[in-house]
Amino acid sequence: MSEYVVNLPYPHDVTDTASVKEYLCRLRASLQEDSAMQISKKLEWLNLINKPFIDAKEYGAVGDGVADDTVALQAALDTRKNVYLPYGDYLISTTLDLDQSDRVILHGDGENSRIVTASAITMLNIAKHVVTIRDIKVDGGSVANYGIYISNNATRTVIDNVHVLNCRGTPGTGIANQGTANYRTRILHCRINENDLGINLIMACQASHIIDTEVKANLGNQVQIGDNSQPIEGVTIKSCDIEAAMNTTDTVCIKLQEVRPMRISDTYFEANDTADSREIEIAGDYSIVEIDNCYMQGSNGPADYAIKITSTVTYTTIRNSYVTGYNTGLFEGWAGKTVDIYNTWDNGTFRQLGLGTPEPTNQLQTIADAYVGGQMSTAGRITSIALTTFTDGDATPAVNLGNVFLTANTGETNITNFDSGIGYQIIYILFGDTHTSLINAVNKLKLNGGVNWNPAIGDTITLVLRAGGFGWFELARSDNTT
């Protein structure tokens, strides 16, 4: 009963007394079953429904896409009542301000209720608390500066089932939250397409959420959270479709700056076909980011990395995800950062265990139960599905392709290190020639007794990589010479 009541659509027309009565009866009947928090939430809805809805056309709006409806729409909004926007195209030439009263709603009939402009303006400006915009389309006509702008001290804004598109002015942003103390913005079930920038939440947008929203084909970044002016805390992106526009340069699906913590889950990403396209860029002085149950699709072209880290201190965790289509690696700029990967599947397009360059010197790196580059990794151990032969003459062979290796050098080769390992990876080396020597060196190879070794054919050695730049340590060796 309680869930049904909360989600029961309430009528925009208060003259529909039967619908209003049904909603109120169900609401009041359920209050006895609920906790104090649930009651508070329902009373908030009750306050909204008791505030009458007015039809914008009653204030002179035409909705034919030709007549300028700015004055009529603003007059309706200034009544401090909830405003209903019937089917039509409502042309505006200056900003519509929702700034007269808290707890007001502007809503329409979905894609059929369109606010349009031919002017370089901010189309909708929110400057009060608990304002809801829902079930409308906002079309910037390729000239609007902002579709929806949330200004100072406008907390608990809800933008629900709104399509914002074609904002191409300066800066050309679909939805922007750039005021101070604008906590708990909710962007739900929306479509943000073909703007210069999709969604931009900066300043004090703590505890904001983007849920079940499509953000794609915007020319620049699809989503940007933060601008380094202050930390952004508790932002969530969940169940979204975020795709970069094609054939544009240096674009990012999500750019994060000084966010802590930030959670991205159940989301599909797709990069474009340029060399600078990335799914996620993590910047700022201090960021904590968790990526869970996501699908990251590269272009199988020149796209570089799925995730780029430029912040000085970062804690990044990726788990339960599938990553494919990147020819260079999963992380760029990850050296010296904290990166943890769990239960993640890489479709074999990465090199260096999908983690890019340079060789890691991480504070902590865990790769557990991850299928990476065709290999299965469990808690730092890569279980290869086949024996891998080192390249002939390579003095620093890579070990990202497995954990069991064979030497086959045809000339004298002094191995001084093993490239592309992960923290606490264990490797097993079988010597298949008489030309290979292992050279003991600080922070590279730590051999038994600190002495170089010249193995014979059939000998083996087992090594473990200590994370943090300490190098490979010998665990065991065997003399199998017959």
C-alpha positions in Angstrom: 0.0 0.0 0.0 2.7 2.5 1.0 4.8 2.2 -2.1 1.7 2.4 -4.3 0.6 5.6 -2.6 3.9 7.4 -2.8 4.2 6.6 -6.5 0.5 7.3 -7.4 0.5 10.1 -9.9 -1.4 13.1 -8.7 -3.5 15.2 -11.0 -2.4 18.5 -12.5 -5.9 19.8 -12.5 -7.4 20.3 -9.1 -10.9 20.4 -10.6 -10.5 16.6 -11.1 -11.9 16.1 -7.6 -12.3 12.3 -8.0 -8.6 11.8 -8.7 -7.6 14.2 -5.9 -9.8 12.5 -3.5 -8.5 9.0 -4.4 -4.9 10.2 -3.9 -5.6 11.8 -0.6 -7.6 8.9 0.7 -4.8 6.4 -0.1 -2.2 8.7 1.3 -3.9 9.2 4.6 -4.8 5.6 4.9 -1.2 4.6 4.6 0.2 7.0 7.1 -0.6 4.6 10.0 1.7 2.0 8.5 4.8 4.2 7.9 7.8 5.4 9.8 8.3 9.0 10.7 10.6 9.5 7.7 8.0 8.0 5.3 5.3 10.2 6.8 7.5 13.3 6.3 8.0 12.4 2.7 4.3 11.9 2.1 3.4 15.1 3.8 5.8 16.9 1.5 3.9 15.4 -1.5 0.6 16.4 0.3 1.8 20.0 0.4 2.5 19.9 -3.3 -0.8 18.5 -4.3 -2.7 20.9 -2.1 -1.0 23.8 -3.9 -3.3 24.3 -7.0 -2.1 23.8 -10.5 -2.8 26.5 -13.0 -2.9 26.2 -16.8 -0.3 28.4 -18.5 -2.7 29.2 -21.3 -5.1 30.8 -18.8 -2.4 33.5 -18.5 -2.2 34.1 -22.2 0.4 31.6 -23.4 -0.3 30.5 -27.0 2.0 27.5 -27.5 2.2 27.8 -31.3 6.0 28.3 -31.5 5.5 31.7 -33.1 4.0 34.0 -30.5 6.4 35.1 -27.8 5.0 33.4 -24.6 7.7 34.8 -22.2 5.5 37.3 -20.4 2.5 34.9 -20.1 4.6 32.0 -18.7 6.4 34.3 -16.3 3.1 35.7 -15.1 1.9 32.1 -14.4 5.1 31.2 -12.5 4.9 34.4 -10.5 1.6 33.3 -9.0 3.6 31.0 -6.7 1.4 28.1 -7.7 2.2 24.9 -9.6 2.1 25.5 -13.4 0.8 23.1 -16.0 2.1 23.4 -19.5 -0.3 21.8 -22.0 0.6 20.3 -25.3 2.4 23.0 -27.5 5.6 24.9 -28.4 6.1 27.8 -26.1 8.5 30.3 -27.5 10.5 32.5 -25.0 12.9 35.3 -25.6 14.2 35.9 -22.1 14.8 33.8 -19.0 11.9 32.2 -17.1 12.7 32.6 -13.4 11.3 30.1 -10.9 12.2 32.4 -8.0 9.0 33.4 -6.3 8.2 30.5 -4.0 9.6 27.2 -2.6 8.0 23.9 -3.4 6.5 24.7 -6.8 6.2 22.4 -9.8 6.4 23.2 -13.5 5.2 20.2 -15.6 3.7 19.3 -18.9 2.8 16.4 -21.1 6.3 15.1 -21.8 7.9 15.6 -25.2 4.7 17.3 -26.4 5.1 20.2 -24.0 8.1 22.1 -25.4 9.8 25.3 -24.3 11.8 26.7 -27.3 13.9 29.7 -28.0 15.7 31.5 -30.8 17.7 33.7 -28.3 21.1 33.3 -26.6 19.6 33.1 -23.1 19.4 31.0 -20.0 16.0 29.3 -20.6 14.9 28.3 -17.1 16.5 29.7 -13.9 15.8 28.0 -10.5 16.4 30.2 -7.5 14.2 28.6 -4.8 14.2 25.4 -2.7 12.4 22.2 -3.6 11.5 23.3 -7.2 10.4 20.4 -9.5 10.5 20.6 -13.3 9.1 17.5 -15.0 7.5 16.1 -18.1 8.6 18.8 -20.5 11.1 19.4 -23.4 13.6 22.3 -23.4 15.0 23.1 -26.8 17.7 25.7 -27.0 17.4 26.1 -30.8 21.2 25.8 -31.1 21.7 29.3 -29.5 20.7 29.0 -25.8 23.4 29.5 -23.2 21.8 27.2 -20.7 18.7 24.9 -20.8 18.1 24.7 -17.0 20.3 26.7 -14.6 20.2 26.2 -10.8 21.5 29.4 -9.1 22.4 30.2 -5.5 20.7 28.5 -2.5 18.3 26.4 -4.5 18.4 23.1 -2.6 16.5 19.8 -3.4 15.8 20.7 -7.0 14.1 17.8 -8.9 14.4 17.6 -12.7 12.3 14.5 -13.8 11.6 13.2 -17.2 12.9 16.3 -19.0 14.5 16.4 -22.4 17.1 19.2 -22.8 18.7 19.6 -26.2 20.3 22.1 -28.6 21.9 24.5 -26.2 24.9 25.7 -28.2 25.5 29.2 -27.0 28.0 30.2 -24.4 28.8 27.9 -22.7 26.0 25.9 -24.2 25.1 23.6 -21.2 22.0 21.5 -20.9 21.7 21.4 -17.1 24.0 23.4 -14.8 24.1 23.6 -11.0 26.6 26.4 -10.4 25.3 28.2 -7.3 26.4 28.0 -3.7 24.7 25.7 -1.2 22.7 23.9 -3.9 22.5 20.5 -2.2 20.6 17.4 -3.2 19.9 18.1 -6.9 18.1 15.2 -8.5 18.2 14.6 -12.2 15.9 11.6 -12.9 14.8 9.8 -16.1 16.0 12.7 -18.3 17.6 13.0 -21.8 20.4 15.5 -22.3 21.4 15.5 -25.9 23.2 17.6 -28.6 24.3 20.5 -26.3 27.9 21.7 -26.1 28.1 20.4 -22.5 25.6 17.9 -21.1 25.4 18.3 -17.3 27.6 20.5 -15.2 27.4 20.2 -11.4 29.9 22.4 -9.6 30.3 24.4 -6.4 28.2 23.0 -3.5 26.2 20.3 -5.2 26.7 17.7 -2.4 24.5 14.7 -2.2 23.3 15.1 -5.7 22.2 12.2 -7.9 21.9 11.5 -11.7 19.7 8.4 -12.1 18.3 6.6 -15.1 19.3 9.4 -17.4 20.6 9.4 -21.0 23.5 11.8 -21.6 24.9 11.4 -25.1 25.9 13.2 -28.3 26.8 16.5 -26.5 29.8 18.0 -28.3 32.0 18.4 -25.2 32.0 16.5 -22.0 28.8 14.7 -21.3 28.9 15.1 -17.5 31.2 17.3 -15.4 31.2 17.2 -11.6 33.2 19.8 -9.7 35.7 22.5 -10.8 38.3 22.4 -8.0 36.7 25.5 -6.3 35.7 23.2 -3.4 35.3 19.5 -2.7 32.1 17.8 -4.0 30.8 15.1 -1.7 28.3 12.3 -2.0 27.4 12.5 -5.7 25.9 9.4 -7.3 25.5 8.4 -11.0 23.4 5.3 -11.4 21.7 3.4 -14.2 22.6 5.9 -16.9 23.6 5.8 -20.6 26.5 8.1 -21.2 28.0 8.3 -24.7 30.5 10.7 -26.2 29.7 12.5 -29.4 31.4 11.1 -32.5 34.2 12.8 -34.3 34.9 15.4 -31.6 38.3 15.8 -29.9 39.3 15.6 -26.3 35.9 14.6 -25.0 35.1 12.8 -21.7 32.0 11.0 -20.8 32.4 12.0 -17.1 34.9 14.5 -15.8 35.4 14.5 -12.0 37.3 17.2 -10.1 37.9 16.9 -6.4 35.0 14.5 -5.7 34.9 12.5 -2.5 33.3 10.1 -2.4 31.8 9.6 -5.8 29.9 6.4 -6.8 29.2 5.4 -10.4 27.2 2.2 -10.9 25.1 0.2 -13.3 26.0 2.6 -16.2 26.9 2.1 -19.8 29.7 4.2 -21.3 30.8 4.6 -24.9 33.8 6.6 -26.1 34.0 8.1 -29.5 36.6 7.5 -32.3 39.2 10.1 -31.5 42.5 9.6 -29.8 41.7 11.8 -26.8 38.3 10.3 -26.0 38.0 8.8 -22.4 35.2 7.4 -20.4 36.1 8.9 -17.1 38.7 11.6 -16.2 39.5 12.0 -12.5 41.1 15.3 -11.7 41.5 17.6 -8.7 43.7 17.5 -5.6 41.9 14.6 -3.8 39.3 12.3 -5.2 37.7 9.0 -4.1 35.8 7.3 -6.9 34.1 3.9 -6.9 33.0 2.4 -10.2 30.7 -0.7 -9.9 28.8 -2.9 -12.4 29.5 -0.7 -15.4 30.1 -1.4 -19.1 32.8 0.6 -20.8 32.9 0.4 -24.6 35.9 1.8 -26.5 35.9 2.5 -30.2 38.5 -0.1 -31.2 40.2 2.8 -32.9 42.8 5.2 -31.5 41.0 5.8 -28.2 43.6 5.8 -25.5 42.5 4.9 -22.1 39.1 4.1 -20.4 40.0 6.1 -17.3 42.5 9.0 -17.0 43.8 10.1 -13.7 45.3 13.6 -13.4 44.7 14.3 -9.7 47.6 14.3 -7.3 46.0 12.0 -4.8 43.3 9.5 -5.9 41.7 6.4 -4.6 39.9 4.6 -7.4 38.1 1.3 -7.2 36.6 -0.6 -10.2 34.6 -3.8 -9.6 32.1 -6.1 -11.3 32.6 -4.3 -14.6 33.2 -5.1 -18.3 35.7 -3.1 -20.3 36.4 -3.5 -24.0 37.6 -1.7 -27.1 40.7 0.1 -25.7 44.0 -0.4 -27.5 46.2 1.2 -24.9 44.9 0.5 -21.4 42.4 0.9 -18.6 44.2 3.7 -16.6 46.3 6.6 -17.8 48.3 8.5 -15.1 47.8 5.8 -12.4 51.5 5.6 -11.2 51.7 6.6 -7.6 47.9 6.4 -7.1 45.8 3.9 -5.3 43.9 1.7 -7.7 41.9 -1.4 -6.9 40.3 -3.8 -9.4 37.9 -6.6 -8.5 35.9 -9.1 -10.5 36.3 -7.1 -13.7 36.4 -8.5 -17.2 38.7 -7.0 -19.9 38.0 -8.3 -23.4 41.7 -8.7 -24.1 42.4 -5.3 -25.7 44.6 -4.0 -23.0 48.4 -4.1 -22.8 50.4 -4.3 -19.6 47.5 -6.0 -17.8 45.2 -3.2 -19.1 46.8 -0.7 -16.8 48.8 1.4 -19.2 52.2 3.0 -18.6 54.4 3.8 -16.7 55.3 0.8 -14.6 53.3 1.1 -11.4 54.6 2.4 -8.1 51.3 2.3 -6.4 50.6 2.8 -2.7 48.2 -0.1 -3.0 47.1 -2.1 -6.0 44.8 -5.1 -5.8 43.7 -7.1 -8.8 41.4 -9.8 -7.6 39.2 -12.2 -9.6 39.6 -10.2 -12.8 39.7 -11.5 -16.3 42.3 -9.2 -17.9 43.9 -9.4 -21.3 42.8 -13.0 -21.7 44.1 -14.1 -18.3 42.4 -14.8 -15.0 43.8 -12.8 -12.0 43.0 -13.7 -8.4 44.4 -11.6 -5.5 47.6 -10.6 -7.4 48.2 -13.9 -9.1 47.7 -14.2 -12.8 46.7 -17.7 -13.9 47.7 -18.0 -17.5 45.7 -20.2 -19.8 48.9 -21.0 -21.8 52.7 -21.0 -21.5 54.1 -17.8 -22.7 57.6 -17.6 -24.3 59.7 -14.5 -23.7 60.8 -12.5 -26.7 64.3 -13.6 -27.9 67.0 -11.3 -26.5 64.6 -9.2 -24.3 66.5 -8.1 -21.1 63.3 -6.8 -19.4 60.5 -9.1 -20.7 56.9 -8.2 -20.0 54.8 -10.5 -17.7 51.3 -9.1 -18.3 50.3 -12.1 -20.4 50.3 -14.7 -17.7 52.3 -16.2 -14.8 54.2 -19.1 -16.4 57.0 -18.3 -18.9 59.7 -20.0 -20.9 63.0 -18.5 -22.1 64.2 -19.3 -25.6 67.2 -16.9 -26.1 69.5 -17.7 -29.0 72.3 -15.3 -27.8 73.6 -14.1 -24.4 70.8 -12.3 -22.6 71.1 -10.8 -19.1 67.6 -10.3 -17.6 67.7 -7.3 -15.2 63.9 -6.9 -14.6 60.4 -8.0 -15.6 58.1 -5.3 -17.0 54.4 -4.8 -16.6 53.9 -6.7 -13.4 51.2 -6.0 -10.8 51.6 -5.8 -7.0 52.3 -9.2 -5.5 52.0 -11.0 -8.8 53.8 -14.4 -8.7 55.6 -15.6 -11.9 57.2 -19.0 -12.7 60.1 -19.1 -15.2 61.2 -22.2 -17.0 64.6 -21.9 -18.6 64.8 -23.4 -22.1 68.2 -22.3 -23.2 71.8 -21.9 -21.9 72.1 -18.2 -22.9 70.0 -16.6 -20.1 71.3 -15.1 -16.9 69.4 -13.3 -14.1 71.2 -10.2 -12.7 70.7 -9.2 -9.1 69.9 -5.5 -8.7 68.3 -3.3 -6.0 64.6 -2.6 -6.6 64.6 -4.8 -9.7 65.7 -8.4 -9.0 66.4 -9.7 -5.4 68.0 -13.1 -5.9 69.0 -15.6 -3.3 72.2 -14.4 -1.5 72.3 -11.3 -3.7 74.1 -13.3 -6.4 73.6 -13.4 -10.1 72.4 -16.8 -11.5 73.2 -18.7 -14.7 70.6 -21.4 -14.9 70.8 -24.5 -17.0 68.2 -25.9 -19.4 65.3 -27.3 -17.3 65.9 -25.1 -14.2 63.1 -23.0 -12.8 62.7 -19.9 -10.6 59.6 -18.5 -8.8 59.5 -14.7 -8.1 57.0 -12.3 -6.5 56.6 -8.6 -7.2 56.5 -6.4 -4.1 54.4 -3.3 -4.9 55.7 0.2 -4.4 58.8 0.0 -6.5 60.6 -2.6 -4.4 61.1 -5.1 -7.3 60.9 -8.9 -7.7 61.9 -11.2 -4.8 63.0 -14.8 -5.3 60.7 -17.3 -3.6 62.3 -20.6 -4.8 64.4 -22.2 -7.5 64.9 -25.7 -8.7 67.9 -27.5 -10.3 66.3 -29.9 -12.7 69.4 -30.5 -14.8 69.8 -34.1 -15.7 
